[in-house]
Amino acid sequence: MKALVFREFGQSDVLKYEEIQAPTISTDEVLIEMKAVGVNFADIYRRKGNYHLAGDPPYILGYEGSGVITEVGSNITDYKVGDRVAFADVPFANAEYVAAKETHIVPIPDEISFEIAASIMLQGLTAHYLINDSYKIKAGDVALVHAVAGGVGQLLTQMIRLKGGEVIGLTSSTEKRDKALSIGAKEVFLYNEDWVSKVKEKNGVDVVYESVGSTIMDSFEATKIHGTVVFYGMAGGDPVHIDPRMLMDTSKTLTGGDLWNVLISKEERLRRSNELFNWIANKQLIVQEPTVFPLKDGKLAHDLLESRKSTGKIILTV
């Protein structure tokens, strides 16, 4: 099979499109002919050697994608050849074929395309746990969403509104601000503005979804007394250490989240992904059409993601 591989850590030019051995499946796995693969910052971190990576060289990136089952293990009864499935946490996805545990895949409804399924799994399930588990959004809540025009930010904005909340967004350009406003953010401020003061002029927020990291103290400043900061990423650098006395003095809460502590069973994957797919099918959740590259052009996809000029999802088609 063809796969996008690399043998050494480095910039995007280490990625090569090569012929390698196709995987074989065990009794509790299925073989998936891949159709679309999500590209994520974790792939860039892994390519650079800054993040945990499965297997030995030649390394294959990708944990998120969709495709068609072409073979099923002897112990599997819930899936058959020809079923359309997606996954959020199966390694080696940047390839024509992927072996996946039956517990880690979910069926794709007919009305959801392979491209949308591959776009929604990681970012959609992340936004889902953020509004339901890390901080449960209630009607009337005001939420501050960092990187509001990004993949998770766009989905978070819409899900918060589905739950009856309002969104104040933060982003880096007027173009991205317009995008966030078009999907339902009530107001959007730019990072180069004094956004903390502007948010405080609005009486602060109930919750901040903090994905930048280096801005965490500003996020606390923008949060109401009794408010919550949900820390789930550090795209802008490491956060400072938090003095628990500050939390006590301000009656504020710091919490975190990681998708892998949520996707702990087949049932959790099915329940959460089904809710996502239903929202999309009912047009309650609008997923921006992804930017698409063929698998052989994975370098270009990585370059675009690293440029931070994209909005929405980048995927590779196989």
N, C-alpha and C positions, 0 to 999 in steps of 0.2 A: 504494500500500500504506500501511498504518498503521505508524507507528514512534514510539518514545519518543525525543525529541530535546531539545537545548538549544542556545541561541544565545549565551549568555554564561555565564561561570563564576560559581559561587555555591552557595548552599544548595539543598536538594532541590526547592524550589519553582521552580527554573529549568527543571525537567523538564516537557515538554509532550507530549501524545499527539496526533500530527498526521498528516495525509495528505501523503506525499511520493512522489517518483518511485521506482518499483521498480528494482532493479539489473538490468543486462544482463550476460550471461556471455561470457567469451572461450572459445577452443577448448579450453583446459585447465582449465576451471572447471565446477562444477555449480551449479544454482540450488536452494536448499533452502527449502521451506516450513517455517518454524520452528514447533516445538511447545513447547519449553522453553528458557529462557536462564538461566544461572547469574549471580548477583549477587555481586560480589567487592569487597574494599576498593579495588582498583585502579580500579574504576568511580567510587568516591567521590573518589579522588585526582584522577582525570581531570576529573570534574565541577567540582572546585574549582580546576582549573588547575595542580595540583601534580605532574602526571605526563604522560608523552608521550601524545599523542592523534592518531589518524589522521584525515586529511581536513580539510575546511573546514566552517564553519557551514552549515546546522544540523548540529551534531555528533550522532553516534549512538554510544552506549556499548555495551558487551558484546563479549566475545571468546570466550565459552564457551556451547555449547548443543547442541541436538539437533533433528532434524526429518526430513522426507521429501524426497527428491530429486524435483523436478518437471521438470527439464530438464538435459541433459548436453551438454557441449561436444563438438565433432566429433573431438577427439583422445583422448577418454576411452573406455577399453575395460573397466575394472574395475568400473564402476558403471552402473546403469540407473535409469530413472524408477521410482519406487516404493520404492527402497532406503531403509532407515532408517539414518541416519548421525549421528555426533556429532563435535564438534571442541573443541579447547582454545585455539586461537590464530587465530581468524578474526575480523576486526573487523566492526563495525556489526551485531552480533547482536540488538540490541534493536529488532527489526523483524519484519514478517510474512514477508519473504523476504530471504535472504542469498546472495550469490555467494561461493563458496569454491573455492580451489585443490584439485584432486583429491589432491594430496600431503598436504593438511592435514586430511582427514577420515578417519574410521574407521567401519567398519560396526558397528551395534549388534545383538547377539544377540537373538533373539526373546524370551527370558525376561527381558530388561532393559528397563524402561520408559523412555520419553523423559525423565521427571522424574528418575529415578535416574541416567541417562546424563549429563544436564546437571548433576547434583549432583557427579559423581565425576571429571569430566575434569581440571579444574585441580587440585583438592585431592588427588585420588587419584594423579594422575601426579606431583605434588609429593612426597607421602609415599613413593611408589615409588622415586624417585631418591634420596631422603634415606636410605633404609635399604639401598639397593643400591650407590650411587655415592659419596655424600658420606662416609658411614661404613657399611661393610658389616656389618650386624648378624650376630653369631655366637651360637650356642646358649650360654646362660649369661651373656650380656652384660646389664648393668643400665643402662637408659637413663632420663634425666630429660627429660620432655617438657613444655615450656612450653605454656600455653593448652591444656591437655590435653582440655578439653571442647569446644573449637572444632572446625570442620570438619576441618582437617588433623590436629589433635591426636587426634581420635577414630580417624581412619584410621591414623595413625602407631602408636597404641597397639596396635591389632589386628594390624597388619603386623609389628610388633616381636615380638609373641607368636607369630605364625605362623612366624617365623624362630627361635624358641626363646629369645627374650630376655624380660626382666622390665621393667616400666615403673613408675617413680615419676612422678606427675603434679603439675603446679602449676596452680592455677586461682584464681578470685576469690571464689567463694561456695560455701556448703555444698551448694546445689542442684547446682551444676556438679560438685562433688566426687562427689556420689552418682552422677551420670551417668557420670563417668569410671570409677568403681569398677565400675559395672554392665557396662561393656564390656571389663573385663579389667585395668585398672590395679591393681597390687598395693597401692600406697599413694598417697594424694593429699594434698598440703599446700596451704594457702592462702597467697596472696602476703602477706597481712598478718601471717602468722606468721614466726618466725625459721626460714625453710625451709632456709637454708644450713646452719645447725647441725644441723637434723633430718636432712638428707641426709648430712652428714658423720658423724653418729652411726650411720648405716647403712653406714659405710666408703666413702662416696662412690659415684660412678657412672663407668661406662666412657665414656659419651658423653652430652652434653647437646644436645638439639635446641632451639636458641635462636632464638625468633621475636619476642622483645620488644625486643631491642636495648639498651635502657637497663640491662638486668640482666646484661650480658655478663660483667662482672667477678665478680659473684656466681656465675654459672654456672661460671667457672673455679675459684672457691673450692670448689664442690661436686664438682668432678671429681677423680678419682684421679690420682696420678702416672702418666704415660703415657696419660692419658685424652685425649679429643677434645671440643672444642666445635664444633658445626656451626651456623654463623650463616646464617640464611636469611630473616630478616625483622626489622622494627623497628617493630612496632605500638605499642610504648610509648615510642618516641623513639630518637634516634640513639645508637649505641654510642660509648664513649670510644675514643680511639686506643690500640692495643695495643702495648706495649713488647715487641719480640721477645726482649729479655733475660729477660723473665718466662717466655716459652715455653722458652727454653733452661734456665733455672734449675729449672723444674718438670717438664721433659720432657713438656710437654703440647703438643697440636696444635690449631691453629685452622684450620678449613676453612670453605668457603662453598658455596653452591649457588644456581643459578638455573635454572628449568625451561627457559628458552629456549636454554640451552647444552646441553640434553639432547635436546630435540625437534628434532633437526637433519636428519631424513630421514623419508620416508614409512615406511620399515621400522621405525625407532625408535618412531614413533607406534603402528604396528600391534602390534609386539611387546609394548610396555608396556601399552597399553590392553587387549589380549587377555588378558594375565595378570590385570589388574584385573577384567575382566568374568567371567573364570573363577572367581576367588575369590568374587565376589558370587553367581554362579549356583550355586556349590557351598556357599553359606552359610558359607564360611570368613571372609568379610568382610561385616559387617552395616553397611549404610548407613542412618543415621537418615532417616526420612521428612522431606523438606524442608518448610519453610514456604513456602506458595505464594501469590503475588499475580498477578492478571492484569496484562498488560503496561501497560495504561492506568494502573494504580496503582503505577507504578514509584517515585513519591515515597515512598509508604508503606514499600516494601521498603527503600529507602535509609535512611529514618528508623530502621527496626528494626535494620538492620545497624550503623548509627552508634551506636545506643544500647548496643551490646555486651550486650544482654540475651538474645540468641538463642543457641541451641546448634544445631549442624548447619548445613545449607545453606539459603539463601534463593534461590528461583527465581521467575522470571516465566514465566507460561504465555501462549501466543500463540493 
